[in-house]
Amino acid sequence: MNTILSEATNSNTVVAVDAIKPLKELSGSQAVLEACIAEGVDTIFGYPGGAIMPIYDALYDYHDQLKHILVRHEQGGIHAGQGYARSSGKVGVVFATSGPGATNLVTGLADAMIDSTPLVCITGQVFAHLLGTDAFQETDVINITTPVTKWNYQITDAVEIPHIMAKAFYIAGSGRPGPVLIDISKNAQIQKFNYEGYTKCTHIRSYRPKPFVRKSYVEAAAKMINEAKKPFVIFGQGVILGRAEKEFKAFIEKAGLPAAWTILGLSALPTDHPLNVGMLGMHGNYGPNVLTNECDVLIAVGMRFDDRVTGRLDKYAKQAKVIHLDIDPAEINKNVKADIPVWGDCKETLPMLTQLIEAKNHSEWLAKFNQYTAEEHEAVIQAELHPTAGELSMGEVIHLLNELTNGDAIIVTDVGQHQMVACRYARFNSTKSNITSGGLGTMGFALPAAIGAKFGAQHRTVVAVIGDGGFQMTLQELGTIMQTGIQVKILILNNRFLGMVRQWQELFNDKRYSFVDIQSPDYVQLAKAYGIAAATVNDRSCLNEALQTMLLHDGSYLLEVMVGKENNVFPMVPQGCSVSEIRLK
Amino acid sequence: MKKEFTITVYTENQIGLLNRIAIIFSRRKINVDSLNVSPSEVESIHRFTIVINETEEVVRKLCLQIERQVEVLKAYFNTNEEIIWQEMALYKVPTDAVAEKLKVERLLREYGARAVVIRKDYTIFETTGHREETDRLVAFLEPYGLIEFVRTARIAIIKASSGFHEKIREFEAIEPAEELIENEFLDKGQAVFTM
C-alpha cells in the first residue's frame, strides 16, 4: 500500500507545498473549503443541516471551485465518497451535519476502515458551549466513530482548522489509507481568524506511514522464492492502493509465479493474464483454494488473510513457508504466521524482490491450476455462463456484460450472491475497475458507490450490479442520479430472495427459509418516477439486446434481470472448513 | 500460557487517545488490570502503563494495534522480571487499634508504612510496594477494623530501557536512522523496528 497523496509526502524535507498567499481574515468555514481546494479536491458529497450551515453558506461562494453533490442520505454520501476514492485513487470528501447526520456516516466509516479507503469526513457539531448538554442534534461523534476511523478530531477553535485539515488529508491518504473524521463545532465554523495560508502536512512525529524496509528480509524472501518448486502468489488491494500494478506484474512474470486475488485485489492484474489463476476464498476458484494447501511457498502481497479467504486457519497452508508483504506491521502474524515478513510499501519492495529473483517458469505447477480450472469449468462454470434452458443465471448476465463492455467498465457490486458471481466472472483489463464492499459486506453500498465512482472516473462506463435486497436499502440515491444527471448503469439481478442467506438456509438449515422471501416494487415504474430510463427482462433471447440498450443509452439506465430464484453460488468453502475442502456442488 | 504483562506506551498528549487505546482491549474482551497515565521523561510525551493477564502472542498483537494509532509513538511489553514496578496504597484504620495493639504498630513498621494523617478517630497509612505486599497488609489490618483501602495503578520502569530522549529525536526526523532499526517488543532476537 502506498501514499495516495502527492509526491510531497515522500519528500525528505518539510516544505510548504501549495502554500496559499496569506489572506487577512477568514471564517473557519472558509478555511475548511480553502483546505479542500489546496488538497486538490474537486467533488464533495454531502447533506446540509443545522450544525454545518456555516460551511454550506461559505460553499455558496465556492461553487465554481468545488462541486458539491447533494445526496439523499448521509450513508449514500459516504458510500459515494468511497466509490469516488476507489475509482480515482484520491481522497474522498464527505460533509454531514451533527447528530443524525453524523451517525448516518457510521456504516460507511466502518466499511472504509476495513477496506482501507481514504476519506475525510467533515461533520458539523453544536456550539462548543453546548457540548455535553444534550443539545438539539448533539451526539458524541468522536467517541462513536473512534473504532471506525483511522483518526478523528474535534475542532472548537477555528485557528486549528488549517493544520488539522492538513493532518486529516495526510493521514487519510498515506500509509495504509483509511477514513478520518473531523468534527467542527458551529462557533468554530463562524469564527473569524487571522489566516496564514495552508501548508500541506508531510510528517507527524508519532506516525510512520511506511515501515522501514529491511533489505535482509527482502533477500531472504528472494532466496526462498528462488528455491521454491511450487510458489504461489496471493494478492490483495495493497497492490492497487500502492499503485504497484506494474511492479507486481513484473514480479510475477519474471519468475512465472501463479497469482490469485482476494476480491479487493481484483482488477490489479488483468483477468486474462496467463499467470492470473483466479479468485481466493469462500466462493473463489477451485484451483487457488485447493493448491493453497499444496504450494511450498506462499507469497502474500498487500492482503490480510481475512477469514473468508483462509477458511479454517489451523488447516491453512500448513505445508508452506509464508512470505508476507504489507505496509501495516499489525497485519504481519495477525492471522497467518509469516516465515519472512517484508514490511514496506510494495511499490518499493516488489521491485527489490524482482531484481533478486531468478527468471523462471513454473509451467508444470501452473498447469496444475489449469487442470483444476478445467474441472471447475466442467462442473460449475459452463452451466453458469452458458445455460440453454430454464431460468436466467446471474453468471450468464455477467458473461454477456463482459462481452459488451470488453472488460473496460468499472463494475460496482453490492453484497451477496450477485457480488460473488460478478467477482468470479467479470473480466477486467485495467486497475481500479472492481469496486465492492469487501470486509464489512455492506448491503446498499453499490448504488451510491457507483455514483461516486462515476464522479471519480467520468470517462469510464460504470455499471452497478445489485441484488434486489441491497438495492432496496439505498434506492433513495436514484434522486441523486436524477438531480445530477450522472450516467450510471444499474443492473438489478432479481431473484426475489435474499439469495445468499437463502443459499445458506438451504445448505445448512434444512431449507428453513426464514425471512429471506423479499418482494420488490416495480423497478421500471420506480426508475421512471425519477426520470430514469428502465426495462425489465426475463427472457434469454432478449437479454443481449436489453444489456446493449442499457449500455448504449445516453444517460442513466436501470435494467432489472429476473434470474433463477433458487440458484446457488458454487464452488463454496463451507464455514469452518479448510480451503482444500471446497465444494463444487 | 497467560501471565502478567506490563505494557508501556509512549504517546502524544491528546484528548480521546485514552479511549482509542482502551477500546483495543475492550473490543477483544480483555480486562485491563491496571492503567496509569503520566508524564514521561520527555516533555509533552505521555506514558501509559497498562497491566493485563494474557498470552505473549495476544500481548504482541495488542501492542501492534496500539502502535497503529496515529498519536502513539511506541508500545513495549514486558514480563514482571524485566521491570521495576511499584504501586501505592492508602489504609484508613481506627487510631485506637494502632495505639493499643503493639502487633499492629510493629507490622506497620515492618511493611514500611508511613503515617500520612493521624487523628483521634482514625489514622491513614501509606505503603508502596508490589500488589502481594499491599494485599497482605490489607488481610492483616482487616481484623483490626480497616475502615478504607485504596490502591493506585502500577507504575513501572523497564530495566533495559535507556529512556525516550534519544528516540524522540528519531521520531521527529523524517526518516529513522539505520541504527535505530530495533523494536523491543516485536522481535527482540532479531531487533526489528516497525515505525
Interface residues (C-beta under 8 A of the other chain):
Chain A: N12 T13 V14 I142 N143 T146 P147 K150 W151 N152 Y153 Q154 I171 T202 H203 I204 R205 S206 Y207 R208 P211 F212 R214 D328 P329 A330 I332 N333 K334 W343
Chain B: T11 E12 I15 G16 N19 R20 I23 R27 R60 K61 L64 Q65 E67 R68 V70 E71 V72 L73 I168 F171 E172 I174 E175 P176 I181 L186 V192 F193 T194 M195
